[in-house]
Amino acid sequence: MAPQKTTWTVNEIFRRYGAEFEARHRLNDHERTVIAHLTRCRTEAMGGRLQTCERCGYTRVLYNSCRDRNCPQCQSLAKERWIEAKEAEAFPFPYFHVVFTLPDELTPLVLRNRSFVYNLLFEKVRETLLSAAGEKKYFGAKIGFFAVLHTWGQKLNLHPHLHCVVPGGGWDEGAGKPEEIFTSLAGGFPTFPVFVSHVAAGRLPCGGAESGRK
C-alpha cells in the first residue's frame, strides 16, 4: 500500500504541537522566537490584505508572512533570487563543496562555549583554506570563499560544521597576462589543522564539563 501524502507543513506542525514541544524541551530565546514566527506565519495574527478579482468580484484574504530566515514558507522566492544573483557573480571555473566538522568529543565544550568555539572554527577554516591555496604544491594563488555554519545534524543532534564553497581558481600575482590571472585548482587541500590544541592550551573561556557546573 502506497503511503498517503500529507499536506502538513512545518508551520502547521508547530501550530499544533509547538506549545507541547516548548514545554518538554529546554529552548533558548532565539529558538522560541523562531517557533513563534513559524506558528504565526500567514495567519490572522500577522495581519493581511484583501485580493479582489475585477471581473467576477471574488475576494480572498492573503495573510502576511513572517519573513523569518528559518521559515520554509517564506524563503523560497528569496532563495531563487539569491541563487540567480550569485550565479551572475560566479567566475568561469569549477567550485567545490568542502565541509569542516568538529569531532563529537568536543560536544561538552561546544555546549558551554558556543560563541567562542564557532568563531574559532571560522578562524581556523579560513586559515586552512587561505594557507593551503597559497602553497604552490596545492594551488599557488589567493582565493575567496564563503562558509555557512550548521550547528545540528540530520538527526537533530548537536553537530557543528562549516559548509564552504571554494573556487577552483584564484588570483595569481605572478601571471603576466590577464587571461592567466586565474589558475585552476590542482590537487586537494591538506588536513584541517588541529582544533583541539586550543582546548589543551586553555584558550576556551570554559574548560569543560566540570567548570561548566560552577
TAHUVEN-V682432 format. One record per residue. N is the residue number from 1. RES is the residue in one letter. SS is DSSP state (hx for helix, st for strand, lp for the rest). OMEGA is omega in whole degrees, -180 to 180 (none if undefined). Layout:
# TAHUVEN-V682432
n = [N;N]
res = [RES;RES]
ss = [SS;SS]
omega = [OMEGA;OMEGA]
This chain:
# TAHUVEN-V682432
n = [1;2;3;4;5;6;7;8;9;10;11;12;13;14;15;16;17;18;19;20;21;22;23;24;25;26;27;28;29;30;31;32;33;34;35;36;37;38;39;40;41;42;43;44;45;46;47;48;49;50;51;52;53;54;55;56;57;58;59;60;61;62;63;64;65;66;67;68;69;70;71;72;73;74;75;76;77;78;79;80;81;82;83;84;85;86;87;88;89;90;91;92;93;94;95;96;97;98;99;100;101;102;103;104;105;106;107;108;109;110;111;112;113;114;115;116;117;118;119;120;121;122;123;124;125;126;127;128;129;130;131;132;133;134;135;136;137;138;139;140;141;142;143;144;145;146;147;148;149;150;151;152;153;154;155;156;157;158;159;160;161;162;163;164;165;166;167;168;169;170;171;172;173;174;175;176;177;178;179;180;181;182;183;184;185;186;187;188;189;190;191;192;193;194;195;196;197;198;199;200;201;202;203;204;205;206;207;208;209;210;211;212;213;214]
res = [M;A;P;Q;K;T;T;W;T;V;N;E;I;F;R;R;Y;G;A;E;F;E;A;R;H;R;L;N;D;H;E;R;T;V;I;A;H;L;T;R;C;R;T;E;A;M;G;G;R;L;Q;T;C;E;R;C;G;Y;T;R;V;L;Y;N;S;C;R;D;R;N;C;P;Q;C;Q;S;L;A;K;E;R;W;I;E;A;K;E;A;E;A;F;P;F;P;Y;F;H;V;V;F;T;L;P;D;E;L;T;P;L;V;L;R;N;R;S;F;V;Y;N;L;L;F;E;K;V;R;E;T;L;L;S;A;A;G;E;K;K;Y;F;G;A;K;I;G;F;F;A;V;L;H;T;W;G;Q;K;L;N;L;H;P;H;L;H;C;V;V;P;G;G;G;W;D;E;G;A;G;K;P;E;E;I;F;T;S;L;A;G;G;F;P;T;F;P;V;F;V;S;H;V;A;A;G;R;L;P;C;G;G;A;E;S;G;R;K]
ss = [lp;lp;lp;lp;lp;lp;lp;lp;lp;hx;hx;hx;hx;hx;hx;hx;hx;hx;hx;hx;hx;hx;hx;hx;lp;lp;lp;lp;hx;hx;hx;hx;hx;hx;hx;hx;hx;hx;hx;hx;lp;lp;lp;hx;hx;hx;lp;st;st;st;st;st;lp;lp;lp;lp;lp;lp;st;st;st;st;st;lp;lp;lp;lp;lp;lp;lp;lp;lp;lp;lp;hx;hx;hx;hx;hx;hx;hx;hx;hx;hx;hx;hx;hx;hx;hx;lp;lp;lp;lp;lp;st;st;st;st;st;st;st;lp;lp;hx;hx;hx;hx;hx;hx;hx;hx;hx;lp;hx;hx;hx;hx;hx;hx;hx;hx;hx;hx;hx;hx;hx;hx;hx;hx;hx;hx;hx;hx;hx;lp;lp;lp;lp;lp;lp;lp;st;lp;lp;st;st;st;st;st;st;st;st;lp;lp;lp;lp;lp;st;st;st;st;st;st;st;st;st;st;lp;lp;lp;st;lp;lp;lp;lp;lp;lp;hx;hx;hx;lp;st;lp;lp;lp;lp;lp;lp;lp;lp;lp;lp;lp;lp;lp;lp;hx;hx;hx;hx;lp;lp;lp;lp;lp;lp;lp;lp;hx;hx;hx;hx;lp;lp]
omega = [-178;179;180;178;179;178;-180;174;175;-180;-180;178;179;178;-178;-172;-177;-179;178;179;180;-179;-175;-176;179;-175;175;-175;-180;-180;178;178;179;179;179;179;-179;180;-176;-172;178;174;180;-178;-179;-175;-178;-178;178;176;-174;177;-178;-177;-175;179;179;-177;175;-179;176;-179;-178;179;-176;180;176;-178;179;-175;-180;180;-171;-166;-177;-179;179;179;-179;178;179;180;179;-179;-179;178;179;-179;-172;176;-175;172;-175;174;-175;177;-178;-178;175;-174;174;178;-179;-179;-179;-177;179;179;180;-177;-176;-178;-170;-176;-179;-177;180;177;178;178;177;-178;-176;176;178;179;-178;-176;-177;-180;180;-179;-179;-180;-176;-177;178;-171;180;-179;175;-179;169;180;171;-175;179;180;170;-177;-177;177;-179;178;180;174;178;-174;-177;177;180;171;-178;171;-173;-179;175;179;-179;-177;-179;-177;-178;-178;-178;-179;-179;-178;180;-178;-180;-178;-178;-178;178;-179;-178;179;179;-177;176;-177;-174;-179;-174;-178;178;176;-179;-179;177;-178;179;178;-180;-172;-180;-173;-177;-179;180;-178;-175;none]
